[in-house]
Amino acid sequence: MNDKITSALKVPETKADDKPIVEVAGLCKWFGDFCALFDINFSVNSGEKVVVCGPSGSGKSTLIRCLNQLEEHQLGTIRIDGREVKPGMKGIEEIRRDVGMVFQSFNLFPHLSVLDNLTIGPIRNRGMSKSEAAEMAMELLDRVHISEQASKYPMQLSGGQQQRVAIARALCMRPKIMLFDEPTSALDPEMISGVLDVMVELAEDGMTMLCVTHEMGFARQVGDRVIFMDDAEIVETADPESFFNNPETERAKIFLSQLLSH
């Protein structure tokens, strides 16, 4: 394996005195007259795992989609690794290369094989040769325990397998932070654990992660911090033990009682 591929497969090293890799201040987002995000303020340090939870429609997915401008915000400031992210900005693709994203619905190219889904980004955006990209892709498919599926097409895979391919594809760009938008919500129950296991391994490797999820077991196990949202606002922020055992707000208490009773 050459040095370029070895470097690409490593989780970027972080230092305790690093500035936050994500900084959000006063963020607001409207869809017409509907306020989706209001006065959002938080930061994520390098190597930190932050879980965002809350009821449906609270603004969780809109929040992380604003970070790489899949949704444009109207007010407030977003900085990724020290660079301000602005609506309509030039160079947004450069920032997106550092921000891997895994969606609810996989978003794989159906006409490409699993291997080609992984190599297209590094070839086009990182300047890798086809052979280098293929070698790296196979290493990452092995990392998410699905290398035997490399020649298949997405529709030949289960939902859980497709989601693991989507994680490997995001990792191919060697991102500095991974965003997960409810990555298990579209999966059958028996497929969820395999995807969560891969995410736990990423967390243990030191990947910076911001994850929207209703998987509270994952949040307890992996999260350094929990952000609870409701009605377009951040209502409460705490470490997992404090949030689950002693939530401060009534809205968080109601959410947890409803979620954990199912």
Accessible surface in RSA format (square Angstrom, percent):
REM  Atomic radii and reference values for relative SASA: ProtOr
REM  Chains: A
REM  Algorithm: Lee & Richards
REM  Probe-radius: 1.40
REM  Slices: 20
REM RES _ NUM      All-atoms   Total-Side   Main-Chain    Non-polar    All polar
REM                ABS   REL    ABS   REL    ABS   REL    ABS   REL    ABS   REL
RES MET A   1   117.20  60.7  43.85  29.0  73.36 174.7  41.53  35.3  75.67 100.3
RES ASN A   2    63.54  43.8  51.96  50.2  11.58  27.9  42.15 101.4  21.39  20.7
RES ASP A   3   125.61  88.0 118.82 118.3   6.79  16.1  38.11  89.7  87.50  87.3
RES LYS A   4   101.28  49.4  89.86  55.1  11.41  27.2  67.25  60.5  34.03  36.2
RES ILE A   5     0.15   0.1   0.15   0.1   0.00   0.0   0.15   0.1   0.00   0.0
RES THR A   6    60.37  42.9  59.43  60.2   0.94   2.2  52.06  69.9   8.31  12.6
RES SER A   7    52.33  44.2  49.93  66.6   2.40   5.5  27.70  59.0  24.63  34.5
RES ALA A   8    13.13  12.1   8.34  12.9   4.79  10.9   9.56  13.5   3.57   9.5
RES LEU A   9    35.31  19.7  25.05  17.9  10.26  25.8  25.84  18.1   9.47  25.5
RES LYS A  10   104.82  51.1  96.63  59.3   8.19  19.5  60.94  54.8  43.88  46.7
RES VAL A  11    26.53  17.5  13.74  12.4  12.79  30.8  14.74  12.8  11.79  32.0
RES PRO A  12    27.16  19.8  23.15  21.1   4.01  14.6  23.88  19.7   3.28  20.4
RES GLU A  13   146.94  84.4 114.10  86.3  32.84  78.2  51.72 100.0  95.22  77.7
RES THR A  14    62.80  44.7  35.54  36.0  27.26  65.0  11.06  14.9  51.74  78.2
RES LYS A  15   148.96  72.7 138.43  84.9  10.53  25.1  86.81  78.1  62.15  66.2
RES ALA A  16   119.47 109.9  69.21 106.8  50.26 114.3  82.42 116.1  37.05  98.2
RES ASP A  17   123.88  86.8  91.95  91.5  31.93  75.5  49.58 116.7  74.30  74.1
RES ASP A  18    56.23  39.4  39.51  39.3  16.71  39.5  12.83  30.2  43.40  43.3
RES LYS A  19   174.95  85.3 161.92  99.4  13.03  31.0 107.75  97.0  67.20  71.6
RES PRO A  20    37.22  27.1  33.86  30.9   3.36  12.2  33.86  28.0   3.36  20.9
RES ILE A  21     9.61   5.5   8.27   6.2   1.33   3.2   9.49   6.8   0.12   0.3
RES VAL A  22     0.08   0.1   0.08   0.1   0.00   0.0   0.08   0.1   0.00   0.0
RES GLU A  23    62.93  36.1  61.57  46.6   1.36   3.2  15.31  29.6  47.62  38.9
RES VAL A  24     6.89   4.5   0.00   0.0   6.89  16.6   0.06   0.1   6.83  18.5
RES ALA A  25    54.27  49.9  51.67  79.7   2.59   5.9  51.88  73.1   2.39   6.3
RES GLY A  26    25.09  30.9   0.00   N/A  25.09  30.9  19.48  53.5   5.61  12.6
RES LEU A  27     0.00   0.0   0.00   0.0   0.00   0.0   0.00   0.0   0.00   0.0
RES CYS A  28     9.20   7.0   9.20  10.3   0.00   0.0   0.00   0.0   9.20   9.9
RES LYS A  29    15.02   7.3  15.02   9.2   0.00   0.0   0.00   0.0  15.02  16.0
RES TRP A  30    79.35  31.8  76.64  37.1   2.71   6.4  60.11  32.1  19.23  31.2
RES PHE A  31    87.33  43.7  74.29  46.0  13.04  33.9  79.38  48.1   7.95  22.7
RES GLY A  32    71.88  88.6   0.00   N/A  71.88  88.6  44.20 121.3  27.67  62.0
RES ASP A  33   153.49 107.5 120.01 119.5  33.47  79.2  41.85  98.5 111.63 111.3
RES PHE A  34   123.94  62.0 117.54  72.8   6.40  16.7 122.57  74.3   1.37   3.9
RES CYS A  35    38.76  29.3  30.40  33.9   8.35  19.6  25.19  63.8  13.57  14.6
RES ALA A  36     5.60   5.2   3.08   4.8   2.52   5.7   4.96   7.0   0.64   1.7
RES LEU A  37     0.00   0.0   0.00   0.0   0.00   0.0   0.00   0.0   0.00   0.0
RES PHE A  38    96.75  48.4  96.45  59.7   0.30   0.8  96.45  58.5   0.30   0.8
RES ASP A  39    76.26  53.4  65.23  64.9  11.04  26.1  10.55  24.8  65.71  65.5
RES ILE A  40     0.00   0.0   0.00   0.0   0.00   0.0   0.00   0.0   0.00   0.0
RES ASN A  41    78.58  54.2  61.51  59.4  17.07  41.1  31.81  76.6  46.77  45.2
RES PHE A  42    20.35  10.2   3.09   1.9  17.26  44.9  17.52  10.6   2.83   8.1
RES SER A  43    41.37  35.0  39.47  52.7   1.90   4.4  11.10  23.6  30.27  42.4
RES VAL A  44     0.00   0.0   0.00   0.0   0.00   0.0   0.00   0.0   0.00   0.0
RES ASN A  45    73.60  50.8  73.30  70.8   0.30   0.7  15.46  37.2  58.14  56.2
RES SER A  46    27.91  23.6  10.81  14.4  17.10  39.4   2.07   4.4  25.84  36.2
RES GLY A  47    16.79  20.7   0.00   N/A  16.79  20.7   9.65  26.5   7.14  16.0
RES GLU A  48    25.98  14.9  22.55  17.1   3.43   8.2  11.90  23.0  14.08  11.5
RES LYS A  49    25.49  12.4  25.49  15.6   0.00   0.0  10.37   9.3  15.13  16.1
RES VAL A  50     1.00   0.7   0.00   0.0   1.00   2.4   0.00   0.0   1.00   2.7
RES VAL A  51     1.68   1.1   1.68   1.5   0.00   0.0   1.68   1.5   0.00   0.0
RES VAL A  52     0.00   0.0   0.00   0.0   0.00   0.0   0.00   0.0   0.00   0.0
RES CYS A  53     0.18   0.1   0.18   0.2   0.00   0.0   0.00   0.0   0.18   0.2
RES GLY A  54     0.00   0.0   0.00   N/A   0.00   0.0   0.00   0.0   0.00   0.0
RES PRO A  55    45.89  33.4  41.50  37.8   4.39  16.0  45.89  37.9   0.00   0.0
RES SER A  56   105.59  89.2  76.36 101.9  29.23  67.3  46.04  98.0  59.55  83.4
RES GLY A  57    69.63  85.9   0.00   N/A  69.63  85.9  41.95 115.1  27.68  62.0
RES SER A  58     1.97   1.7   0.06   0.1   1.91   4.4   1.84   3.9   0.13   0.2
RES GLY A  59    10.52  13.0   0.00   N/A  10.52  13.0   7.95  21.8   2.58   5.8
RES LYS A  60     7.56   3.7   5.97   3.7   1.59   3.8   0.51   0.5   7.05   7.5
RES SER A  61    30.71  26.0  28.18  37.6   2.53   5.8  23.59  50.2   7.13  10.0
RES THR A  62    21.80  15.5  20.53  20.8   1.28   3.0   0.51   0.7  21.30  32.2
RES LEU A  63     0.00   0.0   0.00   0.0   0.00   0.0   0.00   0.0   0.00   0.0
RES ILE A  64     0.00   0.0   0.00   0.0   0.00   0.0   0.00   0.0   0.00   0.0
RES ARG A  65    67.55  28.4  67.55  34.4   0.00   0.0  13.52  18.5  54.04  32.8
RES CYS A  66     0.00   0.0   0.00   0.0   0.00   0.0   0.00   0.0   0.00   0.0
RES LEU A  67     0.42   0.2   0.42   0.3   0.00   0.0   0.42   0.3   0.00   0.0
RES ASN A  68     6.55   4.5   6.55   6.3   0.00   0.0   0.00   0.0   6.55   6.3
RES GLN A  69    14.48   8.1   5.46   4.0   9.03  21.5   5.46  11.6   9.03   6.8
RES LEU A  70    65.72  36.6  41.83  29.9  23.89  60.1  44.75  31.4  20.97  56.4
RES GLU A  71    43.62  25.0  41.14  31.1   2.48   5.9   3.26   6.3  40.36  32.9
RES GLU A  72    83.59  48.0  80.56  60.9   3.03   7.2  24.07  46.6  59.52  48.6
RES HIS A  73    10.97   6.0   6.61   4.6   4.36  11.2   1.97   2.0   9.00  10.5
RES GLN A  74    94.73  53.0  65.39  47.8  29.34  69.8  44.51  94.7  50.22  38.1
RES LEU A  75   102.04  56.8  98.83  70.7   3.21   8.1 102.04  71.7   0.00   0.0
RES GLY A  76    34.89  43.0   0.00   N/A  34.89  43.0  10.63  29.2  24.26  54.3
RES THR A  77    36.67  26.1  36.54  37.0   0.13   0.3   6.82   9.2  29.85  45.1
RES ILE A  78     0.00   0.0   0.00   0.0   0.00   0.0   0.00   0.0   0.00   0.0
RES ARG A  79    95.96  40.3  95.64  48.8   0.31   0.7  10.61  14.5  85.34  51.7
RES ILE A  80     1.69   1.0   1.69   1.3   0.00   0.0   1.69   1.2   0.00   0.0
RES ASP A  81    57.60  40.3  41.04  40.8  16.56  39.2   2.92   6.9  54.68  54.5
RES GLY A  82    54.90  67.7   0.00   N/A  54.90  67.7  28.72  78.8  26.18  58.6
RES ARG A  83    72.45  30.4  68.11  34.7   4.34  10.3  62.87  85.9   9.58   5.8
RES GLU A  84    59.66  34.3  47.26  35.8  12.41  29.5  11.34  21.9  48.33  39.5
RES VAL A  85     0.54   0.4   0.00   0.0   0.54   1.3   0.00   0.0   0.54   1.5
RES LYS A  86   108.70  53.0 108.39  66.5   0.30   0.7  51.91  46.7  56.79  60.5
RES PRO A  87    60.06  43.8  40.00  36.5  20.06  72.9  40.20  33.2  19.87 123.5
RES GLY A  88    67.61  83.4   0.00   N/A  67.61  83.4  37.00 101.5  30.61  68.6
RES MET A  89    50.48  26.1  31.20  20.6  19.28  45.9  40.53  34.5   9.95  13.2
RES LYS A  90   199.76  97.5 176.75 108.4  23.01  54.8 125.30 112.8  74.46  79.3
RES GLY A  91    43.35  53.5   0.00   N/A  43.35  53.5  29.43  80.8  13.92  31.2
RES ILE A  92    25.93  14.8  25.93  19.3   0.00   0.0  25.93  18.7   0.00   0.0
RES GLU A  93   100.50  57.7 100.21  75.8   0.29   0.7  55.07 106.5  45.43  37.1
RES GLU A  94    91.12  52.3  88.85  67.2   2.27   5.4  17.71  34.3  73.42  59.9
RES ILE A  95     3.37   1.9   3.37   2.5   0.00   0.0   3.37   2.4   0.00   0.0
RES ARG A  96    67.86  28.5  58.68  29.9   9.18  21.9  22.63  30.9  45.23  27.4
RES ARG A  97    66.13  27.8  62.98  32.1   3.15   7.5   9.19  12.6  56.94  34.5
RES ASP A  98    18.32  12.8  18.27  18.2   0.05   0.1   0.98   2.3  17.34  17.3
RES VAL A  99     6.26   4.1   0.45   0.4   5.80  14.0   0.47   0.4   5.79  15.7
RES GLY A 100     7.56   9.3   0.00   N/A   7.56   9.3   7.54  20.7   0.02   0.0
RES MET A 101    20.09  10.4   6.61   4.4  13.48  32.1   6.61   5.6  13.48  17.9
RES VAL A 102     1.15   0.8   0.00   0.0   1.15   2.8   1.15   1.0   0.00   0.0
RES PHE A 103    37.65  18.8  37.35  23.1   0.30   0.8  37.35  22.6   0.30   0.9
RES GLN A 104    67.33  37.6  66.12  48.3   1.20   2.9  12.66  26.9  54.67  41.5
RES SER A 105    72.33  61.1  59.47  79.4  12.86  29.6  41.91  89.2  30.42  42.6
RES PHE A 106    29.63  14.8  29.26  18.1   0.38   1.0  29.26  17.7   0.38   1.1
RES ASN A 107    77.66  53.6  55.68  53.8  21.97  52.9  24.19  58.2  53.47  51.7
RES LEU A 108    19.17  10.7   1.88   1.3  17.30  43.5   1.94   1.4  17.24  46.4
RES PHE A 109    85.81  42.9  85.71  53.1   0.10   0.2  85.81  52.0   0.00   0.0
RES PRO A 110    87.49  63.8  77.33  70.5  10.16  36.9  77.82  64.3   9.67  60.1
RES HIS A 111   128.98  70.5 105.11  73.1  23.87  61.1  87.25  89.9  41.74  48.6
RES LEU A 112    35.32  19.7  34.44  24.6   0.88   2.2  35.32  24.8   0.00   0.0
RES SER A 113    15.27  12.9  14.23  19.0   1.04   2.4   9.56  20.3   5.72   8.0
RES VAL A 114     0.13   0.1   0.03   0.0   0.10   0.2   0.13   0.1   0.00   0.0
RES LEU A 115    46.17  25.7  46.17  33.0   0.00   0.0  46.17  32.4   0.00   0.0
RES ASP A 116    57.50  40.3  56.88  56.6   0.62   1.5   8.55  20.1  48.95  48.8
RES ASN A 117     0.15   0.1   0.00   0.0   0.15   0.4   0.00   0.0   0.15   0.1
RES LEU A 118     0.45   0.3   0.00   0.0   0.45   1.1   0.00   0.0   0.45   1.2
RES THR A 119     9.16   6.5   9.16   9.3   0.00   0.0   2.63   3.5   6.53   9.9
RES ILE A 120    43.01  24.5  39.26  29.2   3.75   9.0  43.01  31.0   0.00   0.0
RES GLY A 121    16.44  20.3   0.00   N/A  16.44  20.3  15.70  43.1   0.73   1.6
RES PRO A 122     1.29   0.9   1.29   1.2   0.00   0.0   1.29   1.1   0.00   0.0
RES ILE A 123    62.11  35.3  51.52  38.4  10.59  25.5  51.52  37.1  10.59  28.7
RES ARG A 124   184.93  77.6 148.18  75.5  36.75  87.5  50.45  69.0 134.47  81.5
RES ASN A 125    76.75  52.9  58.26  56.3  18.48  44.5   5.30  12.8  71.45  69.1
RES ARG A 126    95.06  39.9  65.87  33.6  29.19  69.5  31.24  42.7  63.83  38.7
RES GLY A 127    60.71  74.9   0.00   N/A  60.71  74.9  34.81  95.5  25.90  58.0
RES MET A 128    14.70   7.6   8.88   5.9   5.82  13.9   9.06   7.7   5.64   7.5
RES SER A 129    54.17  45.8  41.68  55.6  12.49  28.8  50.11 106.7   4.06   5.7
RES LYS A 130   158.13  77.1 151.52  93.0   6.61  15.7  93.78  84.4  64.35  68.5
RES SER A 131    83.86  70.9  70.15  93.6  13.71  31.6  55.38 117.9  28.48  39.9
RES GLU A 132    33.88  19.5  32.74  24.8   1.14   2.7  10.07  19.5  23.81  19.4
RES ALA A 133     0.13   0.1   0.00   0.0   0.13   0.3   0.00   0.0   0.13   0.3
RES ALA A 134    26.88  24.7  26.67  41.2   0.21   0.5  26.88  37.8   0.00   0.0
RES GLU A 135    68.16  39.1  60.48  45.8   7.68  18.3  31.68  61.3  36.48  29.8
RES MET A 136     0.21   0.1   0.21   0.1   0.00   0.0   0.21   0.2   0.00   0.0
RES ALA A 137     0.00   0.0   0.00   0.0   0.00   0.0   0.00   0.0   0.00   0.0
RES MET A 138    73.20  37.9  71.03  47.0   2.17   5.2  67.44  57.3   5.76   7.6
RES GLU A 139    67.80  38.9  61.09  46.2   6.71  16.0   5.30  10.2  62.51  51.0
RES LEU A 140     1.44   0.8   1.43   1.0   0.00   0.0   1.44   1.0   0.00   0.0
RES LEU A 141     0.00   0.0   0.00   0.0   0.00   0.0   0.00   0.0   0.00   0.0
RES ASP A 142    86.30  60.4  82.04  81.7   4.26  10.1  11.13  26.2  75.16  75.0
RES ARG A 143    58.09  24.4  47.31  24.1  10.78  25.7  43.52  59.5  14.57   8.8
RES VAL A 144     0.69   0.5   0.69   0.6   0.00   0.0   0.69   0.6   0.00   0.0
RES HIS A 145   100.28  54.8  81.52  56.7  18.77  48.0  71.47  73.7  28.81  33.5
RES ILE A 146     1.21   0.7   1.00   0.7   0.20   0.5   1.00   0.7   0.20   0.5
RES SER A 147    32.98  27.9  28.51  38.0   4.47  10.3   6.31  13.4  26.67  37.4
RES GLU A 148   121.85  70.0  88.68  67.1  33.17  79.0  67.55 130.7  54.30  44.3
RES GLN A 149    16.85   9.4  16.85  12.3   0.00   0.0   0.02   0.0  16.83  12.8
RES ALA A 150    12.57  11.6  12.02  18.5   0.55   1.2  12.02  16.9   0.55   1.5
RES SER A 151    94.66  80.0  74.68  99.7  19.98  46.0  51.22 109.1  43.44  60.9
RES LYS A 152    81.31  39.7  79.76  48.9   1.55   3.7  42.10  37.9  39.20  41.8
RES TYR A 153   103.03  48.1 103.03  58.6   0.00   0.0  59.26  44.5  43.76  53.9
RES PRO A 154     4.30   3.1   4.30   3.9   0.00   0.0   4.30   3.5   0.00   0.0
RES MET A 155   159.01  82.3 134.64  89.1  24.38  58.0 109.40  93.0  49.61  65.7
RES GLN A 156   114.78  64.2  84.30  61.6  30.48  72.6  37.78  80.4  77.00  58.4
RES LEU A 157    12.55   7.0   0.40   0.3  12.15  30.5   2.22   1.6  10.33  27.8
RES SER A 158    41.75  35.3  27.47  36.7  14.27  32.9  32.02  68.2   9.73  13.6
RES GLY A 159    17.64  21.8   0.00   N/A  17.64  21.8  10.89  29.9   6.75  15.1
RES GLY A 160     3.36   4.1   0.00   N/A   3.36   4.1   3.36   9.2   0.00   0.0
RES GLN A 161    41.44  23.2  41.32  30.2   0.12   0.3   2.83   6.0  38.61  29.3
RES GLN A 162    24.46  13.7  24.46  17.9   0.00   0.0   0.00   0.0  24.46  18.6
RES GLN A 163     0.00   0.0   0.00   0.0   0.00   0.0   0.00   0.0   0.00   0.0
RES ARG A 164    45.99  19.3  45.99  23.4   0.00   0.0   0.00   0.0  45.99  27.9
RES VAL A 165     0.02   0.0   0.02   0.0   0.00   0.0   0.02   0.0   0.00   0.0
RES ALA A 166     2.82   2.6   1.60   2.5   1.22   2.8   1.60   2.2   1.22   3.2
RES ILE A 167     0.00   0.0   0.00   0.0   0.00   0.0   0.00   0.0   0.00   0.0
RES ALA A 168     0.00   0.0   0.00   0.0   0.00   0.0   0.00   0.0   0.00   0.0
RES ARG A 169    47.45  19.9  45.92  23.4   1.54   3.7  20.73  28.3  26.73  16.2
RES ALA A 170    10.88  10.0   2.42   3.7   8.46  19.2  10.64  15.0   0.24   0.6
RES LEU A 171     7.00   3.9   4.19   3.0   2.81   7.1   4.19   2.9   2.81   7.6
RES CYS A 172     2.80   2.1   0.17   0.2   2.62   6.2   0.12   0.3   2.68   2.9
RES MET A 173    28.11  14.6  27.96  18.5   0.15   0.4  27.69  23.5   0.41   0.5
RES ARG A 174    81.32  34.1  73.81  37.6   7.51  17.9  20.18  27.6  61.14  37.1
RES PRO A 175     0.80   0.6   0.73   0.7   0.07   0.3   0.73   0.6   0.07   0.5
RES LYS A 176    76.39  37.3  71.76  44.0   4.63  11.0  40.67  36.6  35.72  38.1
RES ILE A 177     0.61   0.3   0.61   0.5   0.00   0.0   0.61   0.4   0.00   0.0
RES MET A 178     0.00   0.0   0.00   0.0   0.00   0.0   0.00   0.0   0.00   0.0
RES LEU A 179     0.36   0.2   0.36   0.3   0.00   0.0   0.36   0.2   0.00   0.0
RES PHE A 180     0.00   0.0   0.00   0.0   0.00   0.0   0.00   0.0   0.00   0.0
RES ASP A 181     7.54   5.3   7.54   7.5   0.00   0.0   0.00   0.0   7.54   7.5
RES GLU A 182    25.35  14.6  24.01  18.2   1.34   3.2   2.68   5.2  22.67  18.5
RES PRO A 183     0.86   0.6   0.81   0.7   0.06   0.2   0.81   0.7   0.06   0.4
RES THR A 184     6.60   4.7   4.89   5.0   1.71   4.1   0.20   0.3   6.40   9.7
RES SER A 185    63.20  53.4  22.87  30.5  40.34  92.9  32.45  69.1  30.76  43.1
RES ALA A 186    63.53  58.4  26.46  40.8  37.07  84.3  37.87  53.3  25.66  68.0
RES LEU A 187    15.20   8.5   0.15   0.1  15.05  37.8   2.04   1.4  13.16  35.4
RES ASP A 188    74.07  51.9  72.50  72.2   1.57   3.7   7.15  16.8  66.93  66.7
RES PRO A 189   111.39  81.2  98.53  89.8  12.85  46.7  98.80  81.6  12.59  78.2
RES GLU A 190   132.41  76.0 100.40  76.0  32.01  76.2  68.20 131.9  64.21  52.4
RES MET A 191    52.98  27.4  44.76  29.6   8.22  19.6  49.11  41.8   3.86   5.1
RES ILE A 192    33.11  18.8  33.11  24.7   0.00   0.0  33.11  23.8   0.00   0.0
RES SER A 193    68.68  58.0  65.54  87.5   3.14   7.2  43.33  92.3  25.36  35.5
RES GLY A 194    23.90  29.5   0.00   N/A  23.90  29.5  21.17  58.1   2.73   6.1
RES VAL A 195     0.24   0.2   0.21   0.2   0.03   0.1   0.21   0.2   0.03   0.1
RES LEU A 196    27.15  15.1  27.15  19.4   0.00   0.0  27.15  19.1   0.00   0.0
RES ASP A 197    80.16  56.2  78.07  77.7   2.09   4.9  18.04  42.5  62.12  62.0
RES VAL A 198     3.31   2.2   3.14   2.8   0.17   0.4   3.14   2.7   0.17   0.5
RES MET A 199     0.50   0.3   0.50   0.3   0.00   0.0   0.50   0.4   0.00   0.0
RES VAL A 200    18.92  12.5  18.92  17.1   0.00   0.0  18.92  16.4   0.00   0.0
RES GLU A 201    64.14  36.8  63.07  47.7   1.07   2.5  33.43  64.7  30.71  25.1
RES LEU A 202     3.01   1.7   2.75   2.0   0.27   0.7   2.83   2.0   0.18   0.5
RES ALA A 203     8.20   7.5   4.52   7.0   3.68   8.4   4.74   6.7   3.47   9.2
RES GLU A 204   134.44  77.2  95.48  72.2  38.96  92.8  47.56  92.0  86.88  70.9
RES ASP A 205    79.01  55.3  54.07  53.8  24.94  59.0  14.24  33.5  64.77  64.6
RES GLY A 206    25.04  30.9   0.00   N/A  25.04  30.9  22.72  62.3   2.32   5.2
RES MET A 207     4.54   2.4   4.46   3.0   0.08   0.2   4.06   3.5   0.48   0.6
RES THR A 208     3.09   2.2   1.98   2.0   1.11   2.7   0.00   0.0   3.09   4.7
RES MET A 209     2.39   1.2   2.39   1.6   0.00   0.0   2.39   2.0   0.00   0.0
RES LEU A 210     0.00   0.0   0.00   0.0   0.00   0.0   0.00   0.0   0.00   0.0
RES CYS A 211     2.09   1.6   2.09   2.3   0.00   0.0   2.08   5.3   0.01   0.0
RES VAL A 212     0.00   0.0   0.00   0.0   0.00   0.0   0.00   0.0   0.00   0.0
RES THR A 213     2.52   1.8   2.32   2.3   0.20   0.5   0.84   1.1   1.68   2.5
RES HIS A 214    64.86  35.4  51.48  35.8  13.38  34.2  45.58  47.0  19.28  22.4
RES GLU A 215    46.93  26.9  45.27  34.2   1.67   4.0   3.81   7.4  43.13  35.2
RES MET A 216    12.75   6.6   8.83   5.8   3.92   9.3   8.83   7.5   3.92   5.2
RES GLY A 217    50.93  62.8   0.00   N/A  50.93  62.8  37.86 103.9  13.07  29.3
RES PHE A 218     9.07   4.5   2.56   1.6   6.51  16.9   5.34   3.2   3.73  10.7
RES ALA A 219     0.26   0.2   0.26   0.4   0.00   0.0   0.26   0.4   0.00   0.0
RES ARG A 220   115.59  48.5  94.99  48.4  20.60  49.0  40.04  54.7  75.55  45.8
RES GLN A 221   124.90  69.8  88.25  64.5  36.66  87.3  39.24  83.5  85.67  65.0
RES VAL A 222    17.52  11.5   4.48   4.1  13.04  31.4   8.70   7.6   8.82  23.9
RES GLY A 223    11.32  14.0   0.00   N/A  11.32  14.0   0.00   0.0  11.32  25.4
RES ASP A 224    73.99  51.8  54.97  54.7  19.02  45.0  19.79  46.6  54.20  54.1
RES ARG A 225    48.34  20.3  48.34  24.6   0.00   0.0  27.81  38.0  20.53  12.4
RES VAL A 226     0.21   0.1   0.21   0.2   0.00   0.0   0.21   0.2   0.00   0.0
RES ILE A 227     0.00   0.0   0.00   0.0   0.00   0.0   0.00   0.0   0.00   0.0
RES PHE A 228     0.83   0.4   0.83   0.5   0.00   0.0   0.83   0.5   0.00   0.0
RES MET A 229     0.00   0.0   0.00   0.0   0.00   0.0   0.00   0.0   0.00   0.0
RES ASP A 230    28.88  20.2  28.88  28.7   0.00   0.0   0.00   0.0  28.88  28.8
RES ASP A 231   105.40  73.8  92.22  91.8  13.19  31.2  20.82  49.0  84.58  84.4
RES ALA A 232     7.46   6.9   6.85  10.6   0.62   1.4   7.01   9.9   0.45   1.2
RES GLU A 233    62.07  35.6  62.07  47.0   0.00   0.0  10.78  20.8  51.30  41.9
RES ILE A 234    42.99  24.5  18.18  13.5  24.81  59.8  18.18  13.1  24.81  67.3
RES VAL A 235    30.85  20.3   6.17   5.6  24.67  59.5  11.09   9.6  19.75  53.6
RES GLU A 236    11.50   6.6   4.67   3.5   6.83  16.3  10.59  20.5   0.91   0.7
RES THR A 237    64.69  46.0  36.10  36.6  28.59  68.1  28.01  37.6  36.68  55.4
RES ALA A 238    21.84  20.1  12.32  19.0   9.52  21.7  21.84  30.8   0.00   0.0
RES ASP A 239    68.09  47.7  62.44  62.1   5.66  13.4  30.48  71.7  37.61  37.5
RES PRO A 240    16.17  11.8  16.00  14.6   0.16   0.6  16.14  13.3   0.03   0.2
RES GLU A 241   126.54  72.6 118.38  89.6   8.16  19.4  39.59  76.6  86.95  71.0
RES SER A 242    47.92  40.5  43.32  57.8   4.60  10.6  22.23  47.3  25.68  36.0
RES PHE A 243     0.21   0.1   0.00   0.0   0.21   0.6   0.21   0.1   0.00   0.0
RES PHE A 244    15.11   7.6   0.17   0.1  14.94  38.9   0.17   0.1  14.94  42.8
RES ASN A 245    99.44  68.6  65.63  63.4  33.81  81.4  27.70  66.7  71.74  69.3
RES ASN A 246   108.78  75.0 104.30 100.8   4.48  10.8  21.17  51.0  87.61  84.7
RES PRO A 247    16.97  12.4  14.87  13.6   2.10   7.6  14.87  12.3   2.10  13.1
RES GLU A 248   147.67  84.8 115.79  87.6  31.88  75.9  40.13  77.6 107.53  87.8
RES THR A 249    37.88  26.9  33.42  33.9   4.46  10.6  37.88  50.9   0.00   0.0
RES GLU A 250   113.21  65.0 105.90  80.1   7.31  17.4  53.89 104.2  59.32  48.4
RES ARG A 251    97.37  40.9  92.33  47.1   5.04  12.0  43.32  59.2  54.05  32.8
RES ALA A 252     0.00   0.0   0.00   0.0   0.00   0.0   0.00   0.0   0.00   0.0
RES LYS A 253    94.65  46.2  88.51  54.3   6.14  14.6  40.97  36.9  53.67  57.2
RES ILE A 254    85.01  48.4  83.36  62.1   1.65   4.0  85.01  61.2   0.00   0.0
RES PHE A 255    16.20   8.1  13.98   8.7   2.22   5.8  15.74   9.5   0.45   1.3
RES LEU A 256     7.77   4.3   7.77   5.6   0.00   0.0   7.77   5.5   0.00   0.0
RES SER A 257    68.67  58.0  52.26  69.7  16.41  37.8  52.00 110.7  16.67  23.4
RES GLN A 258   104.67  58.5 100.87  73.7   3.80   9.1  34.03  72.4  70.65  53.6
RES LEU A 259    45.58  25.4  36.26  25.9   9.32  23.4  37.83  26.6   7.75  20.9
RES LEU A 260    92.38  51.4  64.13  45.9  28.25  71.0  67.53  47.4  24.85  66.9
RES SER A 261    88.36  74.7  46.02  61.4  42.33  97.5  46.17  98.3  42.19  59.1
RES HIS A 262   184.14 100.6 120.69  83.9  63.45 162.3 117.36 121.0  66.78  77.7
END  Absolute sums over single chains surface
CHAIN  1 A    12063.5       9526.5       2537.0       6152.4       5911.1
END  Absolute sums over all chains
TOTAL         12063.5       9526.5       2537.0       6152.4       5911.1
